[in-house]
Amino acid sequence: MLKFRQYLWPLKFISRLGQRYLYHLFRKVWVQRYMRFGHGTKGFLYGLIGLITLRGAIFEGQPVGGSDIVLGTLDDRAFGTLLLAILAVGLVGYALWRLIQLLLDPEHPMEQLSARQILQRCGYGFSCLTYLGIGYTAGRLAIGLTVDFEDTIEEVAEALFEVAIGPWALFASGASVILVGLVYVYGAYSGKFINEFQPSMYFAVKNVTVFMGKLGFTTRGVSFILVGSYLMKAAYLLDKETAGGFGEVLDRLDSQPFGKVWLTAIAFGFLAYAAYMVMAAFYRRFPCVKN
């Protein structure tokens, strides 16, 4: 056991060194400005998702979906290359903030690592990888490379159905996604997901921004619940076509009874979230950290 531990000290040293570097990096003004730009870029992305979803709710035959539809639509527009480049650069800035939250959690520096914080940090890591992936895809499109927008969740479901425990694993994954959605809804209701804002922000503007944030987080929670429900349904029916990401769920929702009403509500929720993220880019308070 002692021999094993003596080989761990280089890893601990590298980890501490990396954390010190991140602390030093986080305190730099230009890094915080870059992360603010990332917040605004994320708001821009959700605003485009909301507008495209609203267009699909109003006009028949228009595609609806998530970030893949947004990126594909921008790729076909005159100024799409510029907007894709902005998304690529900006989302990396937001992913950097999530990485700092994952490794340092500067908002809770004095708290001992609990099971809740471990799960929260896992969420930060998943968010970091998600927006890095979207930024990477946007960057590839911006420089003229081809991108495959196939739904990987459907492919994963197909692979799971080939093993005995696969449907149960997919069912459990769906339940976990629903749980994440419920956490979002609770965070919106309780206000725990709302950022702290600078004192210079006008009181009335802050109230409107908080309302937009609560509406946006609730919509994101509902989106997770819908995705999780379709995963559980796919596991129950043993049908890989039923499983899908957020874009696929929106597309299926369009053909359901009151589907247009659902799409309209989700569209306005994402537009509210976009407005909240843009305001957060200007007025949110980043925590002060010490080494």
C-alpha positions as CSV (number, residue, x, y, z in Angstrom):
1,M,0.0,0.0,0.0
2,L,2.8,2.4,0.9
3,K,4.6,1.6,-2.3
4,F,1.5,2.4,-4.3
5,R,1.1,5.7,-2.5
6,Q,4.6,6.8,-3.3
7,Y,3.8,6.6,-7.0
8,L,0.8,8.9,-6.5
9,W,2.7,12.0,-5.4
10,P,3.6,13.1,-9.0
11,L,-0.1,13.0,-9.9
12,K,-1.0,15.0,-6.8
13,F,1.8,17.5,-7.5
14,I,0.5,17.9,-11.1
15,S,-3.1,18.3,-9.9
16,R,-2.1,21.0,-7.3
17,L,0.0,22.8,-9.9
18,G,-2.9,22.7,-12.4
19,Q,-5.3,24.1,-9.7
20,R,-2.9,26.9,-8.8
21,Y,-2.6,27.8,-12.5
22,L,-6.4,27.9,-12.9
23,Y,-6.8,30.1,-9.8
24,H,-4.2,32.4,-11.3
25,L,-5.9,32.4,-14.6
26,F,-9.4,32.9,-13.2
27,R,-8.3,36.1,-11.5
28,K,-7.2,37.7,-14.7
29,V,-9.5,40.4,-16.1
30,W,-9.3,39.3,-19.7
31,V,-10.2,35.7,-18.7
32,Q,-13.3,36.9,-16.9
33,R,-14.3,39.1,-19.9
34,Y,-13.8,36.1,-22.2
35,M,-16.1,34.0,-20.0
36,R,-18.6,36.8,-20.0
37,F,-18.5,36.7,-23.8
38,G,-19.1,33.0,-23.5
39,H,-22.2,33.6,-21.4
40,G,-23.5,36.0,-24.1
41,T,-22.7,33.5,-26.8
42,K,-24.6,30.8,-25.0
43,G,-27.5,33.2,-24.9
44,F,-27.2,33.8,-28.6
45,L,-27.3,30.1,-29.3
46,Y,-30.5,29.6,-27.2
47,G,-32.0,32.6,-28.8
48,L,-31.5,31.1,-32.2
49,I,-32.9,27.7,-31.0
50,G,-36.0,29.6,-29.6
51,L,-36.5,31.5,-32.9
52,I,-36.2,28.4,-35.0
53,T,-38.6,26.5,-32.7
54,L,-41.1,29.4,-32.9
55,R,-40.8,29.5,-36.7
56,G,-41.6,25.7,-36.7
57,A,-44.6,26.3,-34.5
58,I,-46.0,29.0,-36.7
59,F,-45.2,27.8,-40.2
60,E,-45.9,24.2,-41.4
61,G,-43.0,22.3,-42.8
62,Q,-40.3,24.3,-41.1
63,P,-37.6,22.2,-39.3
64,V,-37.4,22.3,-35.5
65,G,-34.5,21.1,-33.4
66,G,-31.6,21.9,-31.2
67,S,-28.1,23.2,-31.8
68,D,-27.6,20.9,-34.9
69,I,-30.5,22.7,-36.7
70,V,-29.1,26.1,-35.7
71,L,-25.6,25.3,-36.9
72,G,-27.0,23.7,-40.2
73,T,-29.2,26.8,-40.8
74,L,-26.3,29.2,-40.2
75,D,-24.1,27.2,-42.5
76,D,-26.6,28.0,-45.4
77,R,-26.7,31.8,-44.7
78,A,-24.7,34.6,-46.2
79,F,-23.1,35.7,-42.9
80,G,-23.3,32.2,-41.5
81,T,-19.5,31.7,-41.5
82,L,-19.0,34.8,-39.3
83,L,-21.7,33.7,-36.9
84,L,-20.4,30.2,-36.7
85,A,-16.9,31.5,-35.9
86,I,-18.4,33.7,-33.1
87,L,-20.2,30.7,-31.7
88,A,-17.1,28.5,-31.8
89,V,-14.9,31.1,-30.0
90,G,-17.6,32.1,-27.5
91,L,-18.7,28.7,-26.5
92,V,-15.1,27.8,-25.7
93,G,-15.2,30.7,-23.2
94,Y,-18.3,29.3,-21.6
95,A,-16.7,25.8,-21.5
96,L,-13.7,27.4,-19.7
97,W,-16.0,28.7,-17.0
98,R,-17.5,25.2,-16.6
99,L,-14.1,23.7,-16.4
100,I,-13.1,26.1,-13.6
101,Q,-16.3,25.2,-11.8
102,L,-15.5,21.5,-12.2
103,L,-12.0,21.7,-10.9
104,L,-12.1,24.6,-8.4
105,D,-15.8,25.3,-7.7
106,P,-14.9,28.9,-6.8
107,E,-18.5,29.6,-5.7
108,H,-18.1,27.2,-2.7
109,P,-14.4,27.4,-1.9
110,M,-14.7,26.7,1.9
111,E,-17.2,23.8,1.8
112,Q,-16.1,20.2,2.1
113,L,-16.6,18.0,-0.9
114,S,-20.0,16.3,-0.4
115,A,-22.0,13.8,-2.5
116,R,-24.2,16.7,-3.7
117,Q,-21.1,18.7,-4.8
118,I,-19.6,15.7,-6.5
119,L,-22.8,15.3,-8.6
120,Q,-22.9,19.1,-9.2
121,R,-19.3,19.0,-10.4
122,C,-20.1,16.1,-12.7
123,G,-22.8,18.3,-14.2
124,Y,-20.3,21.0,-14.7
125,G,-18.0,18.6,-16.5
126,F,-20.9,17.3,-18.8
127,S,-21.8,20.9,-19.6
128,C,-18.2,21.7,-20.4
129,L,-17.9,18.8,-22.8
130,T,-21.3,19.6,-24.4
131,Y,-20.5,23.2,-25.2
132,L,-17.0,22.3,-26.3
133,G,-18.6,19.9,-28.7
134,I,-21.0,22.4,-30.1
135,G,-18.2,25.0,-30.4
136,Y,-16.0,22.4,-32.2
137,T,-18.8,21.6,-34.6
138,A,-19.4,25.3,-35.3
139,G,-15.7,25.8,-35.9
140,R,-15.5,23.0,-38.4
141,L,-18.5,24.4,-40.3
142,A,-16.9,27.9,-40.2
143,I,-13.8,26.7,-42.0
144,G,-15.7,24.7,-44.5
145,L,-15.4,21.2,-43.2
146,T,-18.3,18.7,-43.4
147,V,-20.1,17.6,-40.2
148,D,-22.3,14.6,-39.6
149,F,-25.4,15.5,-37.6
150,E,-26.6,11.9,-37.0
151,D,-28.3,11.4,-33.7
152,T,-25.8,9.6,-31.5
153,I,-28.4,8.8,-28.8
154,E,-30.3,6.6,-31.3
155,E,-27.0,4.8,-32.2
156,V,-26.3,4.2,-28.5
157,A,-29.8,2.9,-28.0
158,E,-29.3,0.5,-30.9
159,A,-26.1,-0.8,-29.4
160,L,-27.7,-1.2,-26.0
161,F,-30.5,-3.3,-27.4
162,E,-27.9,-5.9,-28.5
163,V,-27.1,-6.8,-24.9
164,A,-29.5,-8.3,-22.3
165,I,-29.1,-5.5,-19.7
166,G,-29.2,-2.8,-22.4
167,P,-32.9,-1.9,-22.2
168,W,-32.6,-1.6,-18.4
169,A,-29.6,0.7,-18.8
170,L,-31.4,2.9,-21.2
171,F,-34.4,3.0,-18.9
172,A,-32.2,4.0,-16.0
173,S,-30.5,6.7,-18.2
174,G,-33.9,8.1,-19.1
175,A,-34.9,8.2,-15.4
176,S,-31.6,10.0,-14.6
177,V,-32.3,12.6,-17.3
178,I,-35.8,13.2,-15.9
179,L,-34.2,13.6,-12.5
180,V,-31.9,16.3,-13.9
181,G,-34.9,18.0,-15.4
182,L,-36.6,18.0,-12.1
183,V,-33.5,19.5,-10.5
184,Y,-33.6,22.3,-13.1
185,V,-37.3,23.0,-12.3
186,Y,-36.6,23.1,-8.6
187,G,-33.6,25.3,-9.1
188,A,-35.7,27.7,-11.1
189,Y,-38.5,27.7,-8.5
190,S,-36.2,28.2,-5.6
191,G,-33.9,30.7,-7.3
192,K,-30.8,28.6,-6.6
193,F,-29.8,28.5,-10.2
194,I,-30.0,32.3,-10.6
195,N,-26.6,34.1,-10.7
196,E,-25.7,36.9,-8.3
197,F,-25.7,40.2,-10.1
198,Q,-23.6,43.4,-9.6
199,P,-25.0,46.1,-7.3
200,S,-25.0,48.5,-10.3
201,M,-27.8,46.7,-11.9
202,Y,-31.1,48.5,-11.7
203,F,-33.6,46.9,-9.3
204,A,-36.4,46.7,-11.9
205,V,-34.0,45.3,-14.6
206,K,-32.8,42.7,-12.1
207,N,-36.3,41.6,-11.3
208,V,-37.1,41.1,-14.9
209,T,-33.9,39.3,-15.5
210,V,-34.5,36.9,-12.6
211,F,-38.0,36.2,-13.9
212,M,-36.5,35.5,-17.4
213,G,-34.0,33.2,-15.8
214,K,-36.6,31.2,-13.8
215,L,-38.7,30.8,-16.9
216,G,-35.7,29.8,-19.0
217,F,-34.4,27.2,-16.4
218,T,-37.9,25.8,-16.1
219,T,-38.0,25.3,-19.9
220,R,-34.6,23.6,-19.9
221,G,-35.9,21.3,-17.1
222,V,-39.0,20.5,-19.1
223,S,-36.7,19.7,-22.1
224,F,-34.7,17.3,-20.0
225,I,-37.9,15.6,-18.8
226,L,-39.1,15.2,-22.3
227,V,-35.9,13.7,-23.5
228,G,-35.8,11.3,-20.5
229,S,-39.4,10.3,-21.1
230,Y,-38.7,9.3,-24.7
231,L,-35.6,7.3,-23.6
232,M,-37.7,5.4,-21.1
233,K,-40.4,4.9,-23.7
234,A,-37.7,3.6,-26.2
235,A,-36.5,1.1,-23.5
236,Y,-40.0,-0.1,-22.8
237,L,-40.9,-0.6,-26.5
238,L,-37.4,-1.8,-27.5
239,D,-37.6,0.8,-30.3
240,K,-34.4,2.7,-31.1
241,E,-36.3,5.2,-33.3
242,T,-38.1,6.5,-30.2
243,A,-34.8,7.5,-28.5
244,G,-33.3,10.7,-29.4
245,G,-31.7,14.0,-28.3
246,F,-33.5,17.3,-27.8
247,G,-33.7,18.0,-31.5
248,E,-35.4,14.7,-32.2
249,V,-37.8,15.2,-29.3
250,L,-38.9,18.6,-30.6
251,D,-39.4,17.1,-34.1
252,R,-41.7,14.4,-32.7
253,L,-43.5,16.9,-30.4
254,D,-44.5,18.8,-33.5
255,S,-46.7,16.0,-34.7
256,Q,-48.4,15.4,-31.3
257,P,-51.8,16.8,-30.2
258,F,-51.2,20.4,-29.0
259,G,-47.7,20.0,-30.3
260,K,-47.7,23.6,-31.7
261,V,-48.7,24.9,-28.3
262,W,-45.8,23.0,-26.7
263,L,-43.4,24.2,-29.3
264,T,-44.5,27.8,-28.8
265,A,-44.1,27.6,-25.0
266,I,-40.7,26.0,-25.3
267,A,-39.6,28.6,-27.9
268,F,-40.6,31.5,-25.6
269,G,-38.9,29.8,-22.7
270,F,-35.6,29.6,-24.6
271,L,-35.9,33.2,-25.7
272,A,-36.3,34.1,-22.1
273,Y,-33.3,32.1,-21.2
274,A,-31.3,33.7,-24.0
275,A,-32.2,37.2,-22.6
276,Y,-31.2,36.0,-19.1
277,M,-27.8,34.8,-20.3
278,V,-27.1,38.0,-22.2
279,M,-27.8,40.0,-19.1
280,A,-25.7,37.6,-17.0
281,A,-22.8,38.3,-19.5
282,F,-22.9,42.0,-18.5
283,Y,-24.0,41.9,-14.9
284,R,-23.2,38.6,-13.2
285,R,-20.7,38.6,-10.3
286,F,-17.8,36.2,-10.5
287,P,-16.7,35.0,-7.1
288,C,-13.4,36.3,-5.6
289,V,-11.0,33.5,-5.0
290,K,-7.9,33.1,-3.0
291,N,-5.1,30.5,-3.5
